[in-house]
């Protein structure tokens, strides 16, 4: 389906490796979570060629073992799964620019042969349906159960998991956090080996 409004072209941008700190700063400004993890395995920026401005970014990190095992192909090691943790594009870019960033970022991740599969989730609580993943040939794996998304008074999301345990709702409230919304996430997987064949 052709996007409404202006259309971006792959030749308008370049997707390049970047530092975690640089992409994380962009995520804090542009992503609805207002934050990200402290580290990543791969960090990529999308630069608009016409003026050299960074207009998007992607962060990748290993998922939990349970999440990794749920998308690991038969005979493969679950440690070869990488999670697309954050993907952001400046709001004034054409809608399909996010697909250009995602495709370029996938190609860069696929160059690292440690990874055979990518996994990510569409947050239905934010109105996301996974359209960008379907458009870039990810496979929908299924939906999770509804879960509360916690955050601080400024709307910054906070993980309920801490170290090796999950905090209770009472503990989260005692820390000053509140439920921001409830979400049922849709899981998507991508076979990175397809990009190396």
Secondary structure, DSSP 4 states (H G I P E B T S, - for coil): -PPSS----GGGEEEEE--HHHHHHHHHHHSTTS---S--SEEEEEEETTTTEEEEEEEEE---HHHHHTTPPTTS-GGGEEEEEEEEE-TTS-TTHHHHHHHHHHHHHHTSTT--EEEEEEEGGGT---HHHHHTT-EEEEE---EEEEE-TT--B--SEETTEE--HHHHHHTT-EEEEEE-EEEEEEEGGGGG-
